[in-house]
Amino acid sequence: MADTGVEGVTVVRGGTTVLRDVTLLAADGELLVVLGPSGSGKSTLLRAVAGLDEVRSGDVLIRGRRVTRVPSAERHVAMVFQSSALLPFLDVAHNLGWGLRVQHRPEAEVQQRVSGRARQLRLGRLLGRRPRELSGGERGLVGIGRALVQVPDVFLLDEPLGDLDAVQRVEVRRQIVDVVRTLGVPTLYVTHDPAEGLVIADRVALLHEGRVVQVGRPRELYERPVDVFVAGFIGDPPIGLLPARLVSAGGQAGFRVGTRTLPLWQPVPPPLLDHVGREVLLGLRPEDVHDAAAGQDPDTVALDGVVSHVEYTGRHQVVAVVVDAPPDGPGGGALGGGSPGGTLHSFYASRAVVRPGDAVRVTVDAARAHVFDPATGRALRHPPDRR
Ligand SMILES: Nc1ncnc2c1ncn2[C@@H]1O[C@H](COP(=O)(O)OP(=O)(O)OP(=O)(O)O)[C@@H](O)[C@H]1O
């Protein structure tokens, strides 16, 4: 496979190690989304592939070719960077065609590609304008168009939709996906927005402090996060976290939360055997936490809590509930000592009457819980696939 990306790459900037032994490779035609908190090294990764940042060790590959020592201009990359500047003295049409003219492509081809892409991005009426005569969003679109008119060896897109409005973001991200599929160009796409990343990605890589924490299909990161950091980063509203104690009685496992036991309706699963009697951290996705007032499934247990936030989305209300139930017994609430239970998020019907401060009851099914080791954050168990 002709891979594109980095292999065992370490980058040091200003004395700080910004990427640590990172391996991340995209296949031809693959859209690999790089997610991570601010400062995790996403832009540095793209800059290393582009040849704009020197790598301390490791290799940069573009379509299987080792280009670590190849100058940036000879790597055939098309980039959109957050602050990619358009050429101020050229109009939009010439900015769009600039990369192709630098490559000495025939003028007829340049014109054809520029007009085609301008039509798709609805830039037609702007072709004669200079960058200073454009809005921020229009400049962003031209920057994207300038990359997408090319057929490079790799697309490097760093927050490409940052300047666009909500409607444009949806339209343009679909165009980007189409272009990548049609041309078969490997693409590294950086975004700080997990929701945007999940919808367009073939695979997602999550960076944290210069390391790749997990890479996989969007569904894998959502349903099988390797640790509590990934679980918390992927998903909106965020996964709810609830300290609990794993118990086993009469051959049946359960999670003790305050005075309630959430039964698993099965013996202790093998990955949890070492944790019986110890504290665990339960992760519950909002779709697995329900308003008890809307009816109760017999497999679920009700937990009492107090509403801290309500967000109306139109389709439903996202309700944050603080469950006041530290694990009982010695060392209860070891997550920082005396932990006050946890916060769960739930989708309430849009017409439900619920306000911050209300005492509410939510139902949860222990079988739907992700289980984490509170000391290391590592995932111990995931709920079975929902098929
Ligand atoms: N020239 C530099 N000298 C020293 N440290 C730097 C330099 N440039 C960047 N850094 C540091 O490198 C780390 C990674 O930066 P990078 O821009 O790759 O992060 P990022 O994940 O893209 O962040 P953001 O989402 O905020 O754009 C940050 O901690 C940043 O402070």
The ligand as an ORCA input file, in Angstrom:
! r2SCAN-3c Opt
* xyz 0 1
  N       7.825     27.662     17.464
  C       7.471     26.979     18.543
  N       8.277     26.884     19.607
  C       7.928     26.177     20.700
  N       6.765     25.520     20.812
  C       5.908     25.581     19.791
  C       6.204     26.319     18.606
  N       5.157     26.196     17.779
  C       4.245     25.414     18.410
  N       4.688     25.058     19.624
  C       3.995     24.216     20.610
  O       3.775     22.971     20.018
  C       2.574     22.391     20.522
  C       1.763     21.868     19.361
  O       1.355     22.943     18.552
  P       0.359     22.698     17.333
  O       0.150     24.017     16.663
  O       0.863     21.577     16.506
  O      -0.955     22.219     18.100
  P      -2.445     22.021     17.556
  O      -2.894     20.699     18.087
  O      -2.500     22.228     16.086
  O      -3.209     23.173     18.325
  P      -4.475     24.113     17.893
  O      -5.675     23.209     17.861
  O      -4.535     25.093     19.018
  O      -4.148     24.722     16.565
  C       1.897     23.473     21.331
  O       2.079     23.179     22.696
  C       2.625     24.742     20.960
  O       2.672     25.619     22.045
*
